């Protein structure tokens, strides 16, 4: 009997699942159709008014509850499912009759049960039950997917605004005219050509930009061509700011910032100027010290002390030749021995033969290596010049400071030129623009310009961040505590 009951229960579960799937598909189909209609209504106006996130949660919860309700309502009892098995498999009510005689113990009930068991084995009812009670998905699920795609497309499109109220005016499209473009290009070229160093470094790019402004094409094509040439100009400036010379200068500045300022010595101002990157001041201090050593205004003791101070400063500068910390860190990060930073040739060979590095990584490391070499050479020359000056011989310390100052000024001007190129594109159109909130003029409009005898010139000055001078000292139990060294009066 248990065998027949299991057959009836299995059939009941499969019928319940199939009916629930069918009902769920029907409900979901009408839900997505309703969402499609609501979405279209929400998009045809100028402003969306449907809270889609909240609506989505409500619809999902409602559909889930409806599926649970359908599952409970589609339950079949044992006798109904047994009758359905007899009907679909044409067993002539054998399983249903046997189950109905479950409580009887007479001979008739035994005959009915044996007959049912025999027909079940003969027809292989358990094996074929899935074929007669299949779980299938109706074509409604396909339509649900199609309508769902339509809903997604509608929701991801902007407002259609098919019924404008006529109060909004079209936003004017501002297009730069030829005069605006030529004015922007001419102003940029003129500014960059004023500086001899930039003019020589950017001669080809400036010539190409000037020629582009003279092309006989419409304003749209002219603006596009001018912007393309300005992009080339920015790339060239960026290369100048990151080539080996620029990297060497930055590394030299980094090393000089680690100088320790001597205390109460004639060379303090020179060391402070080098440490802060004020190379014009460093040049002046170097010339003053050279003149002092060459003059007769110093006593023998003072001359000896000044020479000793210059020698100590020269030793500090010479020691910076081996300050390869940045290169050591980069080599270690690449998975190589950081001690290679002390041997430029070995480091270059190791980088070139490293199969784990990409070509771009090798190029960057080699450029850094070359910059370190140049910075080491510069520190070595500065130290040698200081020592030479200490020995009473003429040195090129002032000229070396002047060269570093020229490089610093070039870097500053290149940065300013790059920023100017970035702003020049917007200067090609002097028309008023719409505000981000609708109609109106961007930036609140622009005042009329009045020509006067004065003009404004934008300059970018370098900013150096270094250790500051001590501005206060305080005694406490245990003695006087200070940090760093200074030549400032307390």
Helices and strands as residue ranges (DSSP letters): H 2-44, H 52-73, H 78-88, H 94-100, H 107-123, H 125-132, H 140-156, H 178-193, H 196-201, H 203-213, H 219-241, H 244-256, H 268-276, H 279-294, H 300-319, G 320-322, H 325-333, G 338-342, H 344-353, H 359-390, H 397-424, G 426-428, E 434-435, E 438-441, G 442-444, E 475-476, E 479-480
